[in-house]
Amino acid sequence: MAYDGKILARARDILEQIKLNNETELNRRRAEIYELIPEIKKIETEITTIMTGVAVDALKKGLDAGSAVENARSQCDILLEKRTELLKSAGYPADYIDEIFSCSKCRDKGYILGKPCTCLDNLYKAEAVRELSSMLNIEGQSFENFDLSYYEKTPASGGTSPYQIMSTVLSLCRDYAYDFGKNSVNLLFRGGTGLGKTFLSVCIARVVSEKGYSVVYDTAVSVMEAFEAHKFDRGGADSDNISVKVRRYLDCDLLILDDLGTEMTTNFTLSALYTLINNRLLSGGKTIITTNLSEDDIRKRYSPQIVSRLEGEYILLNFSGSDIRRLKRERGFK
């Protein structure tokens, strides 16, 4: 799994807090038991004294310390049995004052033999999804919830029906998300308003994010505004945040650039868009672009350099059908 450093750091912080909470609870339990059953504290002190003594013996005697170790173990076993009896007689579980770990595999360390434990992976994935949720609403956005019933099954002019086209698009998007990696391609979603481009791009973002990759989702308008602010407002109060934002656009594993064509077309935005697309191609970062523009519109609006990269480096997925938002209103859905 690929890890975003910022998200991984947050996952580690959460695991550290879990560890601290467990230690706090253990201290509370021990204070409770020591006050209620003072003999248990004496037993644990005696165990510590025995183990310290055997460790000193081992350092002095080396290999000859075997019998002393066995003897110490036997003494400790007897003391532990006595401690268990005292706890049970007072109505407590035998392990009530044993160390507490939320993950028994790594004992809340987060790593096993230098590799992230599943507990850290799960925390990371949850944080990655939370990060994505802060950018857009992913509630209910899943491939399973993509409703093909809104697409007409009757072919237009003897061709392929919108239902068939969108069934294929759905399958391709699902495969793209679950197989995402360094060999993935760039995608261009093209089609009219309300055909599911944003919905499916969010579905991809969610799955790719859950796999541990860094995903940034933003509109073309917001991205171009950030590039403009980065260039012309370097000394502003928010300049550091803007710099981080632009760097994330350039460096993330997957950038989803929504609604290309809604941004202002100026010499600066054309230059910034070319820089973004070209730099991500050179660095190996993957990009999904959604647009309502037709092929002719794209060629008229953007420079030959941008058009060349969109046509040569992106796989085109044409969305077909009628505006789903309008259909939902007609069917009485909100």
Buried (B, 14 or more C-beta within 10 A) or exposed (E): EEBBEEBBEBBBEBBEEBBEEBEEEBEEBBEEBBEEBEEBBEBBEBBEEBBEEBEEBBEEEEEEBEEBBEEBEEBBEEBBEBBBEBBEEEEBEEEBBEEBBEBEEBBBBBEBEEEBBEBBBEBBBBBBBEBBEEBBEBEEBBBEEBEBEBBBEEEEEEEEBBBBBBBEBBEBBBEBBEEBEEEBEBBBBBBEEBBBBBBBBBBBBBBBBBBBBBBBBBBBBBBBBBBBBBEEEEEEEEEEEBBEBBEBBBBBBBBBBBBBBEBEEEEBBBBBBBEBBBEBBEEEBBBBBBBBBEEEEBBEBBBEBBBEBBEEBBEEBEBBBBBBEEBBEEEEEE
